[in-house]
Amino acid sequence: MKLVQLERDALLRPLQAVTGIVEKRHTLPILSNVLIERKQGQVHLVATDLEIQVATSADIPAVAGEEVSLTVSARKLQDILRALPDGSETTLDAQNNRLQVRAGKSRFNLQTLPASDFPLLADPGQAQGKITLPQKALRELLLLVQYSMAQQDIRYYLNGLLLVVESGDIKVVATDGHRLSYAARPLGQEHEKREVILPRKAVLELAKLLDETDEPVEIDIFASQVRFAFGRIVLTSKVIDGKFPDYTRVIPTGYKKGFVISRVQLLQSLQRAAILSNEKFRGVRWMMTANSLRVSCTNNEQEEAQEELEITYGGEALDIGFNITYLLDVLNNVDADEVECALGDANSSMLITVPENREFRYVVMPMRI
């Protein structure tokens, strides 16, 4: 029974949109599969890992006959479509627990599992909050903070991103306990306060799928899920249950020492110094004196890198250490000509801001070197 007949790219694009969350190895074999449904002149594709679900659709020529649905290995189908010549007409046929992929003189027979066994996320019920903003605005917010999320912290609520809707603003915050990123932007209308913690994987996938466009993304916040709908994609994610740290107490205010510097100049100096940093501790020393910032890294072989940068600085001398990776992360992810570094003393965190974006803040804790 014919399931779909489409030009290769028209099928590959929506498939690639959903397969990013599919795990390579899973205890449940069906979670390696993509759900494919043909109904009412559309083919619908869904993938899930039980925490996140991504769904999309593509228009297809109407086919006589009943609706058809099945699940098939997402990776294998994607690899087959990628390997077919550009522009080739591709047909998917469902028959006897098999999916046959045909293009030109190529034939592939894949094993299927029943669509009825596919574990779709439960209906979340009534939305508690709804906001809309341009896709590129949300993508920009995520890219400004996502690198600060923890990866496998025992404090599970740090392995994600705090999304706050408050008054007329949307705010995003990420921290791993050693550094914190905060970014916000106005929404243009008042909203009731809502806070959710999105899992790391959902944040990374969302940042990949969102387009650099003014087309809208609709965000529906439920009690235990958040749904993002944009273009033909709907990404639904469970939220992390936990109490996120109070970020307002972490962001310092009133620092007297500081300077503004070219982002690229500072980034390139740190990249050069990092070559000789200790691979395990990744420490870098900042020594500030009148109108000068000296950056140095050493390693176990007693090798040393030194860089000196001219800055406008008239405060007292300061010698402070940081994890160089945390500094490179922010400088690589902020799109600005200049950054402003504000400091307290050798035992206090540093605050990095961007003169042209007052709604971005990055706090990094010092380290002993």
HUDAVEN-V305102 format. One record per backbone hydrogen bond with DSSP energy under -1.0 kcal/mol. NH is the residue of the N-H (numbers start at 1). CO is the residue of the C=O. E is the energy in kcal/mol with one decimal. If there is no record, write none. Layout:
BEGIN
nh=NH co=CO e=E
nh=NH co=CO e=E
END
This chain:
BEGIN
nh=3 co=92 e=-3.2
nh=4 co=92 e=-1.6
nh=6 co=90 e=-2.5
nh=8 co=88 e=-2.4
nh=11 co=8 e=-1.1
nh=12 co=8 e=-2.7
nh=13 co=9 e=-2.5
nh=15 co=11 e=-1.5
nh=16 co=12 e=-2.8
nh=17 co=13 e=-1.5
nh=18 co=14 e=-1.0
nh=19 co=15 e=-1.8
nh=22 co=19 e=-1.3
nh=31 co=28 e=-1.8
nh=32 co=29 e=-1.8
nh=33 co=30 e=-1.5
nh=34 co=72 e=-2.8
nh=35 co=46 e=-3.1
nh=36 co=70 e=-3.0
nh=37 co=44 e=-2.6
nh=38 co=68 e=-3.3
nh=39 co=42 e=-2.5
nh=42 co=39 e=-1.1
nh=43 co=58 e=-2.7
nh=44 co=37 e=-3.3
nh=45 co=56 e=-2.7
nh=46 co=35 e=-2.0
nh=47 co=54 e=-2.2
nh=49 co=52 e=-1.8
nh=53 co=236 e=-3.0
nh=54 co=47 e=-2.4
nh=55 co=234 e=-2.4
nh=56 co=45 e=-2.3
nh=58 co=43 e=-1.9
nh=60 co=41 e=-2.2
nh=68 co=38 e=-1.3
nh=70 co=36 e=-2.0
nh=71 co=113 e=-1.7
nh=72 co=34 e=-1.7
nh=74 co=32 e=-2.2
nh=77 co=73 e=-2.1
nh=78 co=74 e=-2.3
nh=79 co=75 e=-2.9
nh=80 co=76 e=-2.4
nh=81 co=77 e=-2.4
nh=82 co=78 e=-2.4
nh=83 co=79 e=-1.7
nh=88 co=85 e=-1.7
nh=90 co=6 e=-3.1
nh=91 co=102 e=-2.7
nh=92 co=4 e=-3.2
nh=93 co=100 e=-2.7
nh=94 co=1 e=-3.2
nh=95 co=98 e=-2.6
nh=99 co=110 e=-2.9
nh=100 co=93 e=-3.2
nh=101 co=108 e=-2.9
nh=102 co=91 e=-2.8
nh=103 co=106 e=-1.8
nh=106 co=103 e=-2.8
nh=108 co=101 e=-1.8
nh=110 co=99 e=-3.0
nh=112 co=97 e=-1.9
nh=113 co=71 e=-2.0
nh=117 co=114 e=-1.3
nh=118 co=115 e=-1.6
nh=120 co=118 e=-1.6
nh=128 co=221 e=-3.3
nh=129 co=221 e=-1.4
nh=131 co=219 e=-2.3
nh=133 co=217 e=-1.6
nh=135 co=215 e=-3.0
nh=136 co=213 e=-2.5
nh=138 co=134 e=-1.8
nh=139 co=135 e=-2.6
nh=140 co=136 e=-2.3
nh=141 co=137 e=-1.9
nh=142 co=138 e=-2.4
nh=143 co=139 e=-2.5
nh=144 co=140 e=-1.5
nh=146 co=142 e=-2.8
nh=148 co=145 e=-2.1
nh=149 co=146 e=-1.8
nh=150 co=158 e=-2.1
nh=156 co=154 e=-1.7
nh=158 co=155 e=-2.9
nh=159 co=156 e=-1.4
nh=160 co=158 e=-1.4
nh=161 co=198 e=-2.3
nh=162 co=173 e=-2.9
nh=163 co=196 e=-3.2
nh=164 co=171 e=-3.0
nh=165 co=194 e=-2.9
nh=166 co=169 e=-2.3
nh=169 co=166 e=-2.7
nh=170 co=185 e=-2.4
nh=171 co=164 e=-3.1
nh=172 co=183 e=-2.8
nh=173 co=162 e=-2.1
nh=174 co=181 e=-2.1
nh=176 co=179 e=-1.4
nh=180 co=363 e=-2.6
nh=181 co=174 e=-2.7
nh=182 co=361 e=-2.6
nh=183 co=172 e=-2.2
nh=184 co=359 e=-1.2
nh=185 co=170 e=-1.8
nh=187 co=168 e=-3.9
nh=191 co=167 e=-2.2
nh=194 co=165 e=-2.4
nh=196 co=163 e=-2.2
nh=198 co=161 e=-3.0
nh=200 co=159 e=-2.1
nh=203 co=199 e=-1.9
nh=204 co=200 e=-2.4
nh=205 co=201 e=-2.2
nh=206 co=202 e=-2.4
nh=207 co=203 e=-2.3
nh=208 co=204 e=-1.3
nh=209 co=205 e=-2.1
nh=210 co=206 e=-2.4
nh=213 co=211 e=-2.0
nh=217 co=133 e=-2.5
nh=218 co=229 e=-2.8
nh=219 co=131 e=-3.3
nh=220 co=227 e=-2.7
nh=221 co=129 e=-2.9
nh=222 co=225 e=-2.9
nh=226 co=237 e=-2.4
nh=227 co=220 e=-2.8
nh=228 co=235 e=-3.2
nh=229 co=218 e=-2.5
nh=230 co=233 e=-2.5
nh=233 co=230 e=-2.8
nh=234 co=55 e=-2.6
nh=235 co=228 e=-2.9
nh=236 co=53 e=-3.2
nh=237 co=226 e=-2.6
nh=238 co=51 e=-2.6
nh=239 co=224 e=-1.8
nh=240 co=197 e=-3.1
nh=247 co=245 e=-1.2
nh=249 co=246 e=-1.2
nh=251 co=247 e=-1.6
nh=257 co=343 e=-1.2
nh=259 co=341 e=-1.9
nh=261 co=339 e=-2.5
nh=263 co=337 e=-2.5
nh=266 co=262 e=-2.3
nh=267 co=263 e=-2.7
nh=268 co=264 e=-2.8
nh=269 co=265 e=-1.8
nh=270 co=266 e=-2.3
nh=271 co=267 e=-2.5
nh=272 co=268 e=-2.0
nh=273 co=269 e=-2.5
nh=274 co=270 e=-2.5
nh=275 co=272 e=-1.0
nh=276 co=273 e=-1.5
nh=277 co=274 e=-1.7
nh=282 co=278 e=-2.7
nh=284 co=322 e=-2.2
nh=285 co=296 e=-2.9
nh=286 co=320 e=-3.4
nh=287 co=294 e=-2.9
nh=288 co=318 e=-3.3
nh=289 co=292 e=-2.2
nh=291 co=313 e=-2.3
nh=292 co=289 e=-2.3
nh=293 co=309 e=-2.6
nh=294 co=287 e=-2.7
nh=295 co=307 e=-3.1
nh=296 co=285 e=-2.0
nh=297 co=305 e=-2.0
nh=299 co=303 e=-1.4
nh=302 co=299 e=-1.8
nh=305 co=297 e=-2.7
nh=307 co=295 e=-2.6
nh=309 co=293 e=-2.8
nh=311 co=291 e=-1.1
nh=313 co=311 e=-1.1
nh=318 co=288 e=-2.2
nh=320 co=286 e=-2.5
nh=322 co=284 e=-2.3
nh=324 co=282 e=-3.3
nh=327 co=323 e=-1.1
nh=328 co=324 e=-2.5
nh=329 co=325 e=-2.4
nh=330 co=326 e=-1.4
nh=331 co=327 e=-2.0
nh=332 co=328 e=-2.2
nh=333 co=329 e=-1.3
nh=334 co=330 e=-1.5
nh=336 co=334 e=-1.2
nh=339 co=261 e=-2.5
nh=340 co=353 e=-3.0
nh=341 co=259 e=-2.7
nh=342 co=351 e=-2.7
nh=343 co=257 e=-2.2
nh=348 co=345 e=-1.7
nh=350 co=364 e=-2.6
nh=351 co=342 e=-2.6
nh=352 co=362 e=-3.3
nh=353 co=340 e=-2.5
nh=357 co=354 e=-2.0
nh=360 co=357 e=-1.3
nh=361 co=182 e=-2.6
nh=362 co=352 e=-1.8
nh=363 co=180 e=-2.8
nh=364 co=350 e=-2.2
nh=365 co=178 e=-2.6
nh=367 co=321 e=-2.5
END
